């Protein structure tokens, strides 16, 4: 799909007549990292997963995109696909985009995994944390080779000049006021050992978003949604059906 001169890669599968679940991946990742969640709901929902601009098979942005630019490009892509008011799920970078998206456009429900909304005082290499996590958990271990090739681009020094600029803009952007405008029911799923986006951010978001709740997974890292895939799928089923 071509949006404003950018080639946007995506997958669309599942039950065509079902409600639409849109998944947005984290920084330096691609469609593959969100498919375990999508696959779990494909029998009853239609699943759409994007390669965000600059990753996977999608084009790099023509200039240093802001989070708002990413939200706009996703909105235009969904308009092209004739999808209105999706169920939006986002992890990390994709979660920050999801937060801004839900503050500006209609979504039926919002689900976030380890999603930042304001700058962190301490910035640590996500590559190192991710690769350590991947070695410990079976479902993640299968993705370790992918991670070594792709997630390394999370590090500033390994990104292209344009993506470096995007990373700096993203990390330093505070969307607190925008988050307060979200009206969709929101579920925040977090691990207690998420040292990329600390658990305190989940509780802060719960207070900022009018209709939000937190589910905590003891020992979960920044990749809790994969480490605790089965129990999280169960929680999501309850949340989506009610």
SVG drawing of the C-alpha trace seen along z (x, -y; Angstrom):
<svg xmlns="http://www.w3.org/2000/svg" viewBox="-20 -18 47 41">
<polyline fill="none" stroke="black" stroke-width="0.4" points="0.0,0.0 1.3,-3.5 0.5,-6.3 1.9,-9.8 4.7,-8.2 5.6,-5.7 5.3,-2.0 3.5,-0.5 3.7,3.3 1.0,5.1 -0.7,8.4 -4.4,8.9 -5.9,12.2 -8.4,13.9 -12.2,13.7 -13.3,11.1 -16.7,10.6 -15.1,10.1 -14.2,6.9 -10.8,5.5 -7.7,5.8 -4.8,3.6 -1.3,4.3 1.7,2.0 5.1,3.3 7.9,1.8 11.1,-0.1 13.4,1.8 10.9,4.7 8.4,5.7 5.2,7.7 6.7,10.9 7.0,9.8 3.3,9.1 2.0,12.2 1.8,14.4 -1.0,12.1 -2.6,11.8 -2.7,15.5 -4.4,16.1 -7.4,14.1 -7.6,14.9 -10.5,17.3 -12.9,14.6 -11.4,11.3 -9.8,9.9 -6.1,9.1 -4.1,6.2 -0.4,5.9 1.7,3.1 5.4,2.8 5.8,-0.8 7.6,-3.2 11.3,-2.6 11.0,1.1 10.3,4.5 9.3,4.1 7.9,0.5 9.8,-2.5 11.8,-4.8 10.0,-8.1 10.9,-10.9 11.7,-13.1 12.1,-12.6 8.6,-11.6 7.1,-12.6 4.8,-10.3 1.9,-12.3 3.1,-11.6 3.1,-7.9 -0.4,-8.1 -1.6,-10.0 0.0,-7.5 -1.6,-4.6 -5.0,-6.4 -4.7,-7.0 -3.7,-3.3 -6.8,-2.2 -9.0,-4.6 -7.6,-2.9 -8.5,0.5 -11.9,-0.9 -11.4,-0.1 -13.2,-2.4 -12.9,-2.4 -10.4,0.5 -9.4,2.4 -5.8,1.0 -3.0,2.9 0.6,1.5 3.9,2.5 6.5,0.0 7.1,-2.4 3.9,-1.1 2.2,-1.7 3.2,-5.4 1.8,-5.7 -1.4,-4.0 -1.8,-6.3 -1.6,-9.4 -3.8,-7.7 -6.5,-7.0 -6.4,-10.6 -7.2,-11.9 -9.2,-9.1 -11.9,-6.7 -10.9,-3.3 -13.2,-0.7 -10.7,0.4 -7.0,-0.3 -4.5,2.3 -1.0,1.4 2.1,3.5 5.0,1.6 4.2,-1.7 6.0,-4.9 4.2,-8.3 6.9,-10.6 10.7,-10.7 12.6,-8.4 15.4,-9.9 17.6,-6.9 18.0,-5.6 19.6,-2.1 20.3,0.1 17.1,1.9 19.1,4.3 21.0,5.7 17.8,6.1 15.9,7.7 18.6,10.3 18.9,11.3 15.1,11.8 15.0,13.8 17.4,16.4 15.3,17.1 11.8,17.7 11.0,20.5 8.6,18.5 11.1,15.6 14.1,17.9 12.7,18.9 12.8,15.2 16.4,14.6 18.0,14.7 15.4,12.3 16.1,10.0 19.9,10.1 19.4,8.9 16.6,6.4 16.2,5.3 19.8,4.0 18.6,1.0 17.0,-0.2 20.4,-1.4 21.0,-5.0 24.4,-4.2 23.0,-1.4 20.1,-3.4 20.2,-5.3 20.6,-9.1 16.9,-9.7 15.8,-6.9 18.2,-8.3 16.5,-11.6 13.1,-9.9 14.3,-8.0 15.5,-11.2 12.2,-12.9 10.2,-9.9 12.1,-9.4 11.9,-13.1 8.3,-13.6 5.8,-14.0 2.2,-13.2 0.7,-13.5 -1.9,-16.0 -3.0,-14.0 -3.3,-10.8 -5.9,-12.5 -8.2,-12.9 -8.5,-9.1 -12.1,-7.9 -11.8,-4.3 -11.7,-1.6 -8.0,-0.9 -6.1,2.2 -2.5,1.8 -0.5,5.1 2.9,4.8 5.7,6.8 7.1,5.9 10.7,6.2 10.2,4.1 13.3,1.9 12.7,0.2 9.3,-1.3 9.0,-0.8 5.8,0.5 5.2,-2.9 4.3,-4.2 1.4,-1.8 -0.1,-3.2 0.5,-6.7 -1.3,-6.0 -4.2,-4.3 -4.7,-7.7 -4.4,-9.8 -6.8,-7.7 -10.4,-8.1 -11.4,-4.4 -8.2,-2.3 -7.1,0.7 -3.7,2.4 -2.9,6.1 0.5,6.9 2.7,9.9 5.2,10.7 8.7,11.1 7.6,10.0 10.0,7.9 9.5,5.5 8.3,8.5 5.7,9.6 3.1,10.0 5.2,12.9 6.5,14.3 3.0,14.7 1.3,15.2 -1.4,17.7 -2.6,15.9 -2.5,12.6 -4.7,14.0 -7.2,15.2 -7.3,11.7 -7.7,10.1 -10.5,12.4 -12.5,11.3 -11.7,7.6 -12.7,7.7 -15.9,9.7 -17.2,7.5"/>
</svg>
